[in-house]
Amino acid sequence: MNEPKRRGRKPKQAETTEQYNADSVNPEPVQYQPNIAQEYANRVWAGQSDTVSRAERIRRVQAALTGQGLSFEGVKL
């Protein structure tokens, strides 16, 4: 009877845990790898200056993909 009233939003603990468990299951992660590598390479390529030589831009894209644990194989620039 003397409990303080709760104000604001309800805690999202149970809801967040269920969503995390449902989203963490990825049935075929290997098939998505080439698309991820290509999209990431395109973003890195587009984020560089046009004044940098093509060879240097390719080296930077390779370094970025390696840093993310992605393969450069099959990536087209």
Secondary structure, 3 states (H helix, E strand, C coil): CCCCCCCCCCCCHHHHHHHHHHHCCCCCHHHHHHHHHHHHHHHHHHCCCCCCCHHHHHHHHHHHHHHCCCCCCCCCC
